[in-house]
């Protein structure tokens, strides 16, 4: 019965039916075949139970906070701050872009939001200074994936909702992996710039203009942007607020900074921002609701137990299991969005990997890192389309230039996979 549920789900997906509807059709398979979980009333109850959750409010709130920060011009101020320190070094300005993505991920929690907010400002800026447009777009598309790893991370919230693992622990687990991935991306950016050269005359002129502002003035402009993750994450880690409450704080903080401090938009402009956030979250909301019913049907069909038995009986070590799962996730990330993949697969696979001795937080970090690479891999990498739109380039052209960055990302991923310390050092 579990196999039939998956077959129906995959076939409907292959027919381009929306993922939420595909999950409903898969969940209804036992009803047609007379198997377990065949009660319509129970399926409806499970669907409502999936949506009726206080922690789930963190997702739309973090999305809204990221939109407000993006429209408030936060990314430009962050970039100028990092460029002030590293812009004069070889590959310094591209590295400043990656650092901005790394830091902006601590504000938005979303890969596409990070790509859009940073790319819209950085891509034309770097192209003006002589950097290849396609290469720059590929860098931003890959670095945008840091937005879902650095806390607060929407995929970590979804993993927590799907598995019951502490959101705060997951946020702590993502700090070092995110920094490690950012380091490898910057290492390749420096190598590329040393190999292909830079227009130092243009760069030095721009750096002279930036430094003429003076550090104090630059810090004053960037201070409120830099303070955002300190307030949000500090509140969570100190135990003062829950992740959901921290998400609410991020929205009000974003409004305060954008309306009062930077005055980058007016109250009348907030309504379109709300609409944009709803459009982003609504499809995911349906998936989260239906995932509960879908997971309940799979549980009744003993799918988690079957998968656990298969893994325990066919793999001799946790490293072998993780290697197989990383490969599966990397392939899955090419064709499936991060959120649905997590809410569907995490509760099914977690018991199996725990039986092999893998920590639940470590597994969550691996899963999110793997799927974040999928944001920059063809054919459906969402960050590729965002970066392509910003640079007026075909997404496949951007994907070709993103490949070396993806390789650098992959090296860091395998270090994170095989060395649990990176994910568990703060726990």
TORBA-469094 format. One line per 3 residues: number of its first residue (from 0); their letters; for each residue x, y, z of C-alpha. Coordinates in pm, 1 decimal. Each point is the difference from the previous one (the first is absolute). Example, Ala and Ser with C-alpha at 12.3 -4.5 7.8 and 13.67 -1.06 7.14 Angstrom:
0) AS) 1230.0:-450.0:780.0; 137.0:344.0:-66.0;
//
This chain:
0) XXX) 0.0:0.0:0.0; 285.6:240.7:81.3; 148.3:-69.2:-343.3;
3) XXX) -332.4:75.6:-169.9; -27.9:328.2:190.6; 343.4:106.0:-127.0;
6) XXX) -71.0:-117.0:-355.1; -319.0:206.1:-21.4; 178.0:299.6:152.9;
9) XXX) 294.2:-17.3:-244.3; -214.7:-65.1:-306.1; -222.3:299.5:72.7;
12) XXX) 308.8:215.9:55.7; 139.2:-117.8:-334.4; -328.3:110.8:-160.3;
15) XXX) 70.4:356.7:124.2; -277.8:-12.2:259.0; 75.4:240.3:291.4;
18) XXX) 181.6:-169.0:284.5; -277.7:65.6:255.5; -260.4:-165.8:-223.0;
21) XXX) 243.2:-286.4:-72.3; 33.2:-62.2:374.5; -379.3:-9.2:39.1;
24) XXX) -32.9:-250.4:-283.4; 274.7:-214.5:148.5; -164.1:15.5:343.8;
27) XXX) -331.3:-110.1:-152.6; 153.3:-310.3:-161.2; -80.7:-225.7:299.2;
30) XXX) -360.6:120.4:-18.9; -24.2:-127.6:-357.4; 186.1:-322.9:70.1;
33) XXX) -164.9:-65.1:335.9; 319.2:23.9:202.6; 83.6:166.3:335.1;
36) XXX) -66.1:370.3:44.7; -301.6:-16.7:-228.1; -222.8:232.4:202.0;
39) XXX) -80.8:331.1:-171.2; -90.9:151.9:336.3; 338.0:-93.4:146.9;
42) XXX) 186.1:141.2:-298.5; -186.6:330.9:30.1; 70.2:10.3:373.7;
45) XXX) 370.9:-62.4:-61.9; 7.3:275.3:-262.1; -148.6:254.9:237.5;
48) XXX) 233.9:-117.3:276.6; 296.0:68.2:-231.4; -110.4:359.0:-53.9;
51) XXX) -114.5:70.7:356.1; 342.6:51.3:154.0; 153.8:298.1:175.8;
54) XXX) 362.0:-80.0:-103.4; -105.5:3.8:-364.7; -62.7:376.0:31.6;
57) XXX) 377.1:50.3:5.3; 18.7:-83.1:-371.4; -222.1:280.5:-141.3;
60) XXX) 137.2:247.0:254.4; 361.6:-66.7:-98.2; -103.0:28.8:-365.7;
63) XXX) -165.2:337.7:66.6; 298.4:121.0:203.4; 231.4:-93.1:-287.7;
66) XXX) -216.4:186.6:-253.7; -5.8:312.3:217.1; 375.8:-10.6:50.5;
69) XXX) 53.4:-48.0:-373.8; -220.3:295.3:-92.7; 157.5:204.5:277.3;
72) XXX) 338.5:1.6:-174.3; 173.1:-205.7:268.3; 209.2:-201.7:-246.9;
75) XXX) 176.7:306.6:-142.4; 102.5:122.3:343.4; 128.5:-343.8:95.5;
78) XXX) 199.5:-29.0:-322.5; 163.3:340.9:46.7; 95.1:-96.6:355.0;
81) XXX) 174.7:-324.2:-103.7; 152.9:156.4:-313.4; 160.2:267.7:219.8;
84) XXX) 215.7:-269.8:166.2; 70.2:-253.8:-276.9; -63.4:192.3:-324.5;
87) XXX) 363.3:92.4:-51.1; 121.5:-363.0:11.2; 19.6:-228.9:-306.9;
90) XXX) -355.0:-122.1:-58.9; -111.2:222.1:286.6; -315.4:144.4:-154.6;
93) XXX) -141.2:-342.4:-106.1; 87.2:-126.9:349.8; -189.7:296.3:145.8;
96) XXX) -301.9:-113.6:-204.8; 24.6:-351.1:147.3; 38.8:144.6:351.0;
99) XXX) -311.1:208.8:-62.0; -193.1:-313.5:-102.9; 131.4:-173.0:311.3;
102) XXX) -110.5:282.3:226.9; -324.0:71.1:-186.9; -96.3:-364.9:51.0;
105) XXX) -10.9:83.2:370.9; -272.6:251.1:-84.7; -214.8:-159.7:-270.2;
108) XXX) 25.2:-377.6:62.3; -70.5:-57.3:-370.9; 229.5:-87.9:-290.1;
111) XXX) -194.4:174.8:-279.3; -54.0:306.3:221.4; 374.2:19.8:68.4;
114) XXX) 81.5:-41.5:-369.3; -249.3:269.3:-100.6; 93.0:252.0:268.8;
117) XXX) 376.9:-30.1:-40.8; 5.7:-73.4:-374.0; -213.9:297.7:-99.6;
120) XXX) 266.2:230.1:142.6; 325.2:-198.3:-35.3; -29.3:-136.4:-356.0;
123) XXX) -16.4:338.8:-179.3; 259.3:143.0:240.3; 258.0:-274.3:-69.7;
126) XXX) -70.6:0.0:-374.5; 66.8:374.7:-3.4; 340.1:-72.6:155.6;
129) XXX) 90.2:-245.4:-277.4; -101.6:-337.2:141.6; -164.0:-248.1:-237.9;
132) XXX) -378.8:30.3:28.9; -72.3:-372.4:-36.3; 266.7:-93.8:255.3;
135) XXX) -133.7:259.0:245.9; -356.1:-129.6:-41.3; 120.4:-358.7:55.2;
138) XXX) 180.0:106.8:318.3; -307.9:174.8:139.5; -229.8:-291.0:-94.5;
141) XXX) 221.2:-243.1:194.2; 71.5:230.8:294.2; -374.1:65.9:30.7;
144) XXX) -30.7:-356.1:130.6; 167.8:121.6:319.6; -331.3:169.9:77.0;
147) XXX) -156.3:-334.2:92.9; 294.0:-122.1:210.4; 95.4:299.5:212.6;
150) XXX) -257.8:41.0:279.5; -275.7:102.2:17.9; -75.6:-246.3:-278.1;
153) XXX) -347.9:-79.4:-134.4; 100.3:-357.4:-100.5; 125.4:-61.8:355.7;
156) XXX) -338.8:114.1:131.1; -171.5:-241.5:-243.2; 230.9:-284.5:105.3;
159) XXX) -82.6:74.7:362.7; -373.0:-3.6:-74.3; 29.0:-328.8:-190.1;
162) XXX) 215.4:-185.1:253.3; -42.2:168.8:339.2; 372.8:83.1:25.0;
165) XXX) 73.6:326.0:185.4; 2.7:300.9:-232.7; 255.4:176.6:219.8;
168) XXX) 233.0:-301.1:-17.6; -30.1:-5.7:-378.7; 78.4:371.4:-18.9;
171) XXX) 312.9:-56.4:208.3; 91.3:-295.6:-218.5; -11.6:210.7:-316.8;
174) XXX) 243.3:274.2:106.6; 337.5:-169.2:-60.3; -111.8:-191.0:-315.0;
177) XXX) -124.6:324.8:-153.7; 327.8:177.8:76.3; 200.6:-296.6:-134.6;
180) XXX) -192.1:-0.2:-328.8; 43.8:376.6:-29.3; 376.4:-42.7:51.3;
183) XXX) 30.0:-252.9:-283.3; -205.1:219.3:-233.8; 226.4:295.9:77.0;
186) XXX) 310.5:-214.9:-51.7; -110.9:-81.6:-353.2; -94.8:363.2:-67.9;
189) XXX) 353.0:111.1:98.2; 154.8:-274.0:-217.2; -211.0:106.5:-298.5;
192) XXX) 93.5:365.9:39.3; 372.6:-78.6:34.5; -13.8:-221.7:-307.1;
195) XXX) -204.9:228.8:-224.2; 104.1:336.4:137.3; -197.4:302.8:112.7;
198) XXX) -28.3:361.0:-112.2; 192.0:137.7:295.8; -25.1:359.0:-123.4;
201) XXX) -381.8:-2.3:15.7; -1.3:-194.6:324.7; 247.0:234.3:172.6;
204) XXX) -202.1:303.0:-112.0; -318.6:-151.8:140.7; 172.9:-98.0:325.5;
207) XXX) 138.9:352.6:35.2; -352.3:136.3:-40.4; -135.2:-244.3:259.6;
210) XXX) 274.3:66.5:253.1; -39.2:373.8:-39.4; -323.8:-39.3:197.8;
213) XXX) 202.8:-95.4:304.9; -49.3:-305.4:216.1; -219.2:169.8:260.3;
216) XXX) -252.5:123.3:-256.3; -4.3:-338.4:-174.0; -44.6:-182.8:330.1;
219) XXX) -280.2:236.0:98.2; -185.4:-77.2:-324.8; 57.0:-375.7:33.4;
222) XXX) -54.4:-28.6:374.6; -373.6:-68.0:-7.3; 37.8:-261.5:-272.9;
225) XXX) 280.7:-172.2:191.7; -206.1:6.7:319.7; -295.7:-192.7:-146.4;
228) XXX) 134.6:-357.6:31.3; 147.3:86.6:340.1; -347.1:87.4:130.8;
231) XXX) -179.6:-293.5:-165.1; 253.2:-274.5:69.8; 104.4:142.2:335.6;
234) XXX) -361.6:-11.6:114.8; -32.5:-365.2:-104.4; 330.0:-125.5:143.0;
237) XXX) -43.1:187.2:327.5; -340.9:-160.2:46.6; -178.3:335.9:17.2;
240) XXX) -218.8:-75.9:-304.1; -102.3:-303.9:-202.7; 87.6:-21.5:-371.8;
243) XXX) -358.8:98.9:-85.8; 17.5:304.8:227.1; 341.9:85.7:-144.4;
246) XXX) -151.4:-9.0:-349.6; -265.1:247.6:114.0; 270.8:223.7:147.1;
249) XXX) 189.0:-11.6:-331.3; -307.1:137.6:-180.8; -47.0:292.5:239.2;
252) XXX) 372.9:69.0:7.4; 10.0:3.1:-381.8; -291.1:244.5:-6.3;
255) XXX) 161.7:226.7:258.5; 338.0:9.4:-174.5; -144.3:49.4:-349.8;
258) XXX) -267.0:255.8:93.8; 169.8:197.1:277.0; 377.1:-42.0:-36.5;
261) XXX) 67.2:-43.4:-372.0; -335.2:138.7:-123.2; 34.1:-221.8:-307.2;
264) XXX) -373.4:-50.6:-51.3; -329.1:139.8:128.9; -292.9:-157.1:185.4;
267) XXX) -205.7:-3.0:-322.6; 254.9:-232.3:-160.2; -34.5:-266.2:268.5;
270) XXX) -316.4:-155.1:-149.6; 178.1:-119.7:-319.2; 274.1:-148.7:219.5;
273) XXX) -263.7:-191.9:196.6; -145.4:-125.0:-327.5; 340.7:-116.6:-117.5;
276) XXX) 55.3:-191.8:324.1; -341.8:-167.2:-20.1; 66.0:-110.8:-359.6;
279) XXX) 326.8:-154.7:112.3; -142.3:-174.8:305.5; -346.4:-112.6:-119.2;
282) XXX) 118.0:-296.0:-213.5; 232.7:-113.0:278.3; -284.6:25.1:253.2;
285) XXX) -209.3:-246.3:-200.2; 295.5:-237.3:-29.8; 60.8:11.6:376.3;
288) XXX) -366.6:-71.9:74.5; -28.0:-288.8:-244.4; 340.1:-139.5:103.6;
291) XXX) -143.1:-90.8:340.2; -275.4:-209.8:-158.8; 246.0:-147.1:-248.4;
294) XXX) 245.3:-91.6:276.2; -278.0:-152.8:210.9; -102.2:-227.6:-286.4;
297) XXX) 361.8:-106.1:-53.3; 35.1:-71.1:371.7; -312.3:-219.7:-6.2;
300) XXX) 144.6:-177.6:-302.9; 318.1:-59.5:206.5; 220.4:188.4:-250.5;
303) XXX) 244.0:140.1:264.7; 46.8:-345.9:150.9; 55.8:-155.4:-342.9;
306) XXX) 258.8:263.1:-93.5; 172.1:-32.3:337.3; 18.6:-377.2:-42.4;
309) XXX) 139.2:33.2:-350.8; 272.3:243.8:108.1; 101.3:-194.7:311.5;
312) XXX) 15.4:-328.8:-190.8; 185.0:128.1:-306.6; 246.1:256.3:136.6;
315) XXX) 280.1:-85.6:237.4; 85.3:348.9:126.9; -149.0:343.1:49.1;
318) XXX) 253.1:148.2:-245.9; -125.5:-228.2:-277.5; -358.9:97.1:77.0;
321) XXX) 81.4:370.2:-0.2; 190.8:-29.8:-328.1; -300.1:-164.7:-168.1;
324) XXX) -240.9:254.7:146.1; 219.3:296.4:-104.4; 4.5:-126.4:-359.2;
327) XXX) -379.3:-46.9:4.9; -57.7:347.3:144.0; 234.0:162.3:-252.8;
330) XXX) -194.7:-160.1:-284.8; -332.3:78.8:164.3; 97.2:363.7:48.2;
333) XXX) 29.9:37.2:-378.2; -369.5:-68.5:-55.5; -175.1:74.8:329.6;
336) XXX) -29.6:309.2:217.7; 167.0:-0.7:341.4; -312.7:41.4:215.7;
339) XXX) -211.2:-286.1:-140.7; 300.6:-233.6:-9.7; 63.2:57.4:370.1;
342) XXX) -357.9:-36.6:125.6; -49.1:-319.3:-203.3; 330.1:-182.2:48.8;
345) XXX) 133.5:114.3:338.7; -252.3:-188.5:219.3; 41.5:-313.0:-213.7;
348) XXX) 380.1:-11.9:-6.0; 85.4:134.0:346.5; -91.5:-319.1:195.3;
351) XXX) 213.4:-203.9:-239.5; 313.7:214.3:30.2; -45.9:29.0:377.2;
354) XXX) 0.9:-379.9:14.8; 346.2:18.4:-160.4; 118.5:245.4:267.3;
357) XXX) -35.2:328.3:-192.5; -95.4:304.5:208.4; -335.0:157.1:-96.4;
360) XXX) 145.9:353.1:-12.7; 295.9:-114.0:-209.8; -235.4:-173.8:-242.8;
363) XXX) -213.1:313.3:-25.7; 303.2:214.1:-82.9; 112.4:-250.0:-266.0;
366) XXX) -347.0:-9.0:-152.4; -32.8:378.5:-19.2; 353.8:43.3:-138.5;
369) XXX) -61.3:-259.6:-272.4; -330.3:151.9:-103.8; 144.8:352.4:7.3;
372) XXX) 243.8:-104.9:-274.7; -309.1:-91.9:-200.9; -96.2:368.2:-2.1;
375) XXX) 291.4:61.7:-239.4; -10.2:-321.5:-206.1; -193.6:-49.2:-324.1;
378) XXX) -260.1:-65.9:-119.7; -219.7:153.5:273.1; 241.7:183.5:230.2;
381) XXX) -204.5:299.2:113.5; 304.3:218.2:73.1; 115.7:-50.1:-360.6;
384) XXX) -322.4:148.8:-128.6; 19.2:289.6:246.1; 362.9:77.6:-89.9;
387) XXX) -75.4:-46.8:-371.1; -287.5:247.4:19.3; 212.3:256.2:184.5;
390) XXX) 282.6:-26.4:-255.7; -218.9:-44.9:-312.6; 170.2:-331.9:-74.0;
393) XXX) -140.4:-348.9:-73.3; 0.0:-208.4:320.0; 200.7:-278.7:-170.3;
396) XXX) 279.2:246.7:-82.7; 7.4:103.4:365.4; 3.6:-368.5:100.6;
399) XXX) 317.1:-68.6:-202.0; 192.2:273.6:180.3; -145.0:-114.8:332.6;
402) XXX) 149.0:-351.2:-32.8; 342.2:82.5:158.4; -179.0:170.3:289.4;
405) XXX) -224.5:-306.5:36.6; 313.0:-220.2:13.6; 143.0:220.7:276.5;
408) XXX) -336.8:-21.6:178.9; 10.1:-380.0:-39.8; 345.7:-29.5:157.5;
411) XXX) -125.6:184.4:306.8; -314.8:-217.5:-0.2; 197.0:-323.7:22.3;
414) XXX) 209.1:142.6:283.9; -322.8:86.5:182.4; -139.3:-347.6:-72.2;
417) XXX) 297.4:-200.5:122.6; 103.7:224.1:290.2; -302.8:42.2:233.7;
420) XXX) 198.5:246.4:210.7; -79.0:281.2:-245.3; -372.8:-41.9:70.2;
423) XXX) 12.2:-94.7:367.3; 277.0:217.5:144.7; -242.5:246.0:165.7;
426) X) -241.5:-264.0:134.1;
//
